[in-house]
Amino acid sequence: MDAPVISIDNSYSPEISLKDNLLPKNKKDILRLSTILLIIGTSMVYSIGSARAASFTFTNYELGNTPGLSCPNTQGNCYNFAAEPAIRADAGGNFYSSSENGLSGGTDAWKSTDSGLHYISLTSPNSASAAGSQFSPAGGDTDLAVASALNGNGFYNVYVASLALSNVYVSTSTNGGNTWLLNPTGASVPGDDRPWIAADGASKVCVSYHSITAADDIFVTCSNDAGTTYTQTGNAFDMNHLWLASFQNEIGNLAIDPTNHNIYQSLSGIASAGETSCLNCGFHAVWLAVSTDGGATFTDHSVYINPDTSVSYGHQFVNISVDQAGNVYAIFTDDHNLYYSFSTDHGTTWSVPSQINQSPSATAIMPWSAAGGAGKLDVVWYGTSYYDGVKTPDNYPSSASWYVYFAQNLQATTLGSSFSQQAATPVVHTGGVCESGATCTGNRDLFDDFGVAASPVNGMASIVYSDDQYSNTATHPAGPNCTPSQNNTGSCDSTNIASQTSGTGIFP
């Protein structure tokens, strides 16, 4: 059975087992003239640990879009129109989240100080407030980062990135989200797509992005003054891997290890320079670009190369996270199953991939992860019990019910270790899910990514996700344009929260 069991307190009992930019996220499918030659090599066998019974509960509710509003509440005014959200936690246990309303529509932001049980709507980075509060008037792809050390005022800086196509706008808060300062030039190379952001120390912040004008090259631009100026730009591709540019890659997220200050840029792409002439292959290689000099230069390491060149990991998105011991985790999907590899030497060498998703999640897409103490890992994805081996998610039937799945491994650096898994939400969407960015012709209500973070104080997770289901309850009220007839359409899109209220955490 695919559905979770729902208890009366809106928690979910365990199972055992755009508004985006106007350019396609998978421009490789349109612009690249070649893909990959057959790799001759030995197949790796994906391993999967035995399943552990899940023992988590989650409380679910919708977020609001009025500054100062605390959600959930009993007034029924906690609704929003945003999608494709991001989330992070600072060392004090505060959660911050952002979600987008579309280009020029602005970016919403929220904060929780009680382990995700309530979120307060911040004075958001949107076009309406730009003149008065210096927020970003952008509203394309958003990402969020929090500093790893306190600033001079005793706060962890918070950074919200938002795409404007011509540039990446970054709003910085140095006082816990109360006020913000906008820098509309967070990218040094013009013509940008899919930005990611990561922070280090008290005042360093880096932004990575595809440069449309440079044939999808990946650049990482860094600021050492809390986003006031971005004075350093590095190329994610070293001299031996420049062939990964020219539309031969799909960008993943950016992460920084706060202990050794290594910067990690994830991506999928082709496997060798000789593959640029292939015309019928997918991005069957997962890569990690590693900088040990603060982002000035990068060295590219292979995480995994699948010898089956028909496989593609270029689905939104390869994800990287780093635990407190410096172990690095790469999460990636082939549009059916979800896998992870780990590195115990700072991204240089990698384990054989292991499958994460288990029944009833026969299909797993759009993963995100959060790493905690040594070897402790949370992973989320959109999953459904439907899979026929033929259809892509874009063509799934209306009988395919999608949930947010949550999995946890407390020994993730041990080969063959097991994940516990359960659905953390009710149904968030039914039917097809298009993953082709702005070129989608199918349903794109889930857009391209969402996220999970864990509190370093108690280890509990908070998941931010998209939902297009009609509901009219105190915890999930319907927006003005969301009616029963608009169920499972963009008119009912909203950003929701699933916060863990019991079970093990991943800190310390």
N, C-alpha and C positions, 0 to 999 in steps of 0.2 A: 504494500500500500504506500502511495507516494506522499500522502498528506500527513502532517504532524498532528498530534493530539492537542487540542486547545483547551486549557483550563480556564475557569471563570475569571481569574485575575489577569487575563490577557498575557499570561506566560505560556511558553510552548514546551510541552513535555517531550522527553527524548524519544527518538526512534532508535531501535537497537542497531541495528546494523551499524535651430538647435539652438536639441537646443545648443547646438554645437557650431563649429565653423562651417563655412560654405564650401570648403574644399574636402575631398574625400580623404579619410584617414588611411585608406589602403591605395594610395596613389600608385603604388607599384603595379597594381592590377591594370591601371590605365596607361601609365607613362613608360614603364620599363619595356624595353624591346626584347629582352632576353631573360631567361631564368637559368635553370641549373642542369648540368650534366650528371649522368649517373655516377654515384660514388661506388667504387669497388672497395669492399671492406667487410669486416665481420659484424654481423648484427648483434646489437646489445639486447639482452632480454630485460624487459621491464619487470621489476619485482614489486610485490605488494605484500605488506605485512598483514597478519590476521587482524580482523576488525576487533576493536574493543567496544563494549557497550557504552553508549553515551550517557552522561549524567549531568546535563546542563539544563537550565531554564533561562528563557529570555522574555523580556517585556518589550512589546512593540507599540510604537505610536508614531504619529505624523508630526513634523516640525512646522512651526509658524513662520511668517515672513514679515511680521511687524516688530520693529526694534523694541526690546524690553519685554517681549512676550515670553512667558515660561510655559513650556510644553512637556508633558500633557497637562491639560486642565479640564475643568468641567464646563467651560463656556462654549466649547465647540468652535473656537476660532483658531485652532492650530492647523491651518492648511497652507500649502505653498504650491508653486507651479514649477519648481526647479527639478533638474535631473542631472545624472552623471556626477555624483558627489564624491568628496574626499574627506578623510578623517585622520587626525593624529592625536596623540596624548603627550603632555609635557611631563617632566619628572615629578611634578607635584600632584599628578593624578588628574589634572584638568583635561577634558576632551575638547578639541576644536574641530569643527566641520565646515565645509563650504560646498556649494552646489550652484549650478549655472542656470541662467535664464535665457541664454542665447546671445549672439553677437549684438552689442549695444544694449542688451536687456539687463546687464549687470549680474552680479554674483552675490548670493546670500551667504551669510555666515552665522554660526551658532557656537555656544560654549556650554559645557556641563561642568559643574563643580561637585557633583554628588554621584560620581561613578556611572554617569550616563542615565540616571533615573529621570532627570529633567534636563532639558536644554533651553537656554535663553537665547532669543534672537538678538544678534548684535546689530549695531548700526552698520548696515551691510555695504560691501563694495559694489554699488550699483549706480546706474546712470542718473537716477533721481537724486541721489545724495552726493554726486561727484563734486558739484560746485561748492557745497557747504562743508564737506568733510574730507575732501581730497581722495575719495574712493575711486576705484577703477570704474570707468564707464564701459569697460569691456563686458564680456559675458560668454565668451567661447570657452574652450576647455579650461577647467579649473583644477588646481592642485594646491595643497596646503603643507606647510612645514612649521615645526616648532624648534626653537633653539635648544641645545643640549646643556647650556650653562646660563646662569642668571645674568641679567644685565645690571647696570649700576643702580637701577631703581628697584631691584629685587623681583623682577618679572622675567619669564622666558619669552623672548621675542616670538611673535607669530607672523607668518608670511602667507599671504593668499595670492596665488598667481592666476591670471585670467588672460585668455587669448584675444587679441584684436586683429589677427592676421598680419597687419603691418608690423606688429611688435608684440611683446609679452609684457603685460602690466603687472606690477607687483605692489601690493599694499602691505605695509609693515605696521604692526602694533607693538609698541614697547611697554604697554601698560595693561596687558591681559585682555585686549580686544575692546577696550573702552573708546579709544580713538586710533586713527590710522593715518599714515602718510603714504601717498601714492608716488611711485616712480613708473611712468609710462614707457620707459625704455629699458626694460629688463633683458632684452636680447640685443646683442651687438651686431648681428647679421640680419638684415631686413628680410621680410617675407617668411613668416614663421608658422609652424603648425605643431600641435600636441606638446605643449610645454609640461615639464615636470620640475619640481622644486624640492630642495633638501637643505637643511641647515646644520651648522656645526659650531660648537662653542657659543659664546655670548652674542657674536655679531656677524659671523660668516654665513652667507646664503648663496647657493648656486642654482642656476636655472639651466635645464637642458631642453633642446627643441630640435625639430627638423627644420632645416632651411630649405624652403621651397625653391628659392633662387639658386641654391647650390646643389640641386639634384638630390634632395633628401639627405644631404650630409647631416651628421649630428654634431652639434656644438654644445659646449658646456661653458656658461658665462658665470663668473663668480664676483661677489661683492664682499668686501671685508668691513664695511661700515653699515651693516644692517639694511642693505638694499638701497642706500642713498645713491651710490654710484657703483656701476659694474665695470671694472677696469681690467679684468683678465678673462680671456676667452681661449679655450682649448678645443681641439678636434678629438672626438671620441675614437677616431680611427688612426692607428699608428701607420707608419710608412709601409709595413708589410700587409696591411689590410685596407688600403684605400679603395679597393674594388668593392668594399661593402657599401660605398656610397653609390651614386648614380642609380637610385631607386632600387637598390638591392638589399634593403633592410626595412624592418618595421621597428620603430623605437619602443622601448619599454621604460619603466620608471627609473628614477635617480635615487640613490641612497648614499649616506655618509656614515662611516663608523666613527663615533665620537671618541673612541679610545685611541686609535692609531691615525685617525683623520683621513683614511683612504676614502676615495670617492668612487662609487660604482655606478656605471651606466649599463643597463640591460638592453638587449635587443634580440631579434631573430633576423635571419638573413640567409644568403647563400653560403656555401661551405668552402669555396676556393675561387681563385681568380679565373680558373678555367671554366667555371660554371656560368659565367656571364653570357654565354652564347646559347644556353638551353632555353627552349621556348615553351616547355610544358611541365615545369616543375614548381614545387612550392618552396617556401622558406623553411627548409628542413634542418637548419642549424640554429642553436641558441648560443649567444655570445655574451661575454661580460667585458666591458672596457674598464680597466682599473687605473686610477691615478694615485700615485704615492707622493706627489709633489703639490698637492693642493688644487689640482685641476688644470695645471699648466700643460701637462702631457699625459697621454693614456697609453696603456699596453693592452692589446686585445687577447682574451683567452677564450678558448672553445669550452663551453659548458657541456654540450652534447650535439653530435651530428648523427642524424638518423640516416642510415644507408638507403632507405626508401625515399627517393626524391619526390614522390608524389605527396608526401606528408608536408603539412605546413604548420609551423608554430607562429605564423604571423597573424594570429587572431588576438584581438585586444584583451590583454597585453601580457607580454612576459613581465614577471614581477620579481623584484629582489628585496630581501630584508636581511638584517644583520642582528645577531643576538649579542648579549652582553659579553660573551667570551670571544667575539670577533668572528664566529662562524657565519658563513654567508649561505643563503638559501635562494635558489632559483625555482620559480613556479611557472609552468607553461602548459598549454592545452593544444591538442591536435583537433579541436572542435568536437571531440567525443569524450576522451578521457583526460584527466588532469594529473600531471606528474610533478615531482620535485627532485632536485639534485642538491647536494650540499657540498660545501668546500670548507675544510678546516685549515687551509693555508692562504686565506685572504683572496680567494678567487682564482688561484693559479691552477689547481687541479680539482677535479670534481668526481663525485660518486656516480655510479650507474643510476639512471632515473628510476624512481619508484612511483607507482600509481597511488594517488590519494583517494579519489572518489570510489565509493562502494555502492552497491544496491541500497536504496532505490534510485540513486542518482546515476542513471545510465548515460546521461549526457551532462558534461560539466564545462561551462564557459565563463569567461571574464573573471579570472581569479585575482585575488589580492591576499597578502599575507602580513602577519605581524609576528616578529620574533621577540622573545623575552629573555629569560635566564638561559644559561648554557644548555643548548639542545632542546629548547622549548619553543614550539611553533604553533600558531593559529593560522588557518587558511579558510577563506570563504569563496564561494562561487555561486552563480546561478545554475541550478540543476533541475532536471526533469527525469521521470522514469521512462520517457519515450526515447527509443532509438531503434531504427530499422536497418542501419548499415548502408543506406542509400541516400536518404534526404540529408541536406545540410540543415542546421537550425532555422535558416531563413524560410524553409519550406515545411516546417513541422506542422502537423494538423492541429485543429483547435482542441483536440483531446490532450495535447501536451500541456501539462500544468507545471509552471516554473515556481521554484522556491529559492530562497537564500539558504544555502547549506553552509554549515560550520563544522570544521574538523580540527582536531587538536592532537599533537604528538609531543610527548614530554621527553622523548629520547630520539629526537629527529636526526642526530648525527650517528645513529646506530643503524647499519644496513638491516633491512627487514623489520624494523620497528613498526608499530601499528599506530594508526590514527583512529580516534573515536570520531563519530560523525552523526550529525542530526540536522534536520531542518530547523532553522532558527526563526522562520516567519511563516505566516499563512501564504496562500498563493499570491504571487506578485504580478503574474502575467500568464496568459494562455496563448497557445499557437506559435507562430513563427517568430524568430528573433533575428533581425538583420544585423550583420556585423560589418557592413561595407561602408561605414561612415556616411558622409553626405550624399553618396551615390545610391543609398538604399532605395529600393522600390518596394520592399516589404515593410513589415512592422518594425519600427525602431524605438519603441517606447522605453526599452531598457538602456538605450544608447550604448556606450562603449566600456564603461567601467564603474566600479563603486569601491567600497573600502572597509577595512577593519583596523582597529587600534586596540591596544590593551593598556590598562592603567598600571604604571610601574609601582603604584602604592599597594593595590590588592590583586593585581594580575588579571582582573576581569575585563572582558572584551566589550566593545561597543561597535556595532556594525551600522554603517549608513548605506542606504540602498534606494533604488527606484521602485515605484509601485504604480500600476495603472488600473487598479481595481476600484470599482465604486464601493464606497462605504460611507456611512453617515452616523458614526458613533463619536463619543467624546474623545476617544484616543485616535480616531481616524476619520475626521469630518470631511465632508465633500466640499470641494471648492465651488465657486459660483458656476463654473462651466461643466462640472462633473455631475452628470445625472445617470440614473440607471441605464438609459439607452446609450450612454457614452462609456459604459464599462469596457475595459480592455482597449482603450484608445488613448491618444495623447491628451485628450481633454481631461482625463483623470490622472495624468502623471503627477507624482509628488515625490518628495524626498522624505524618507522615513528612517526611523532608528529601531534597531533591535539591540537591547543592552542585556548582557549576561547578569543574572541575579543569583545564580548558584552554580556549583561545580568548581572544578579546579581552574586556577589561573596560570599564566605563564611567567609571572614574576613572583618571588625572586628567582 
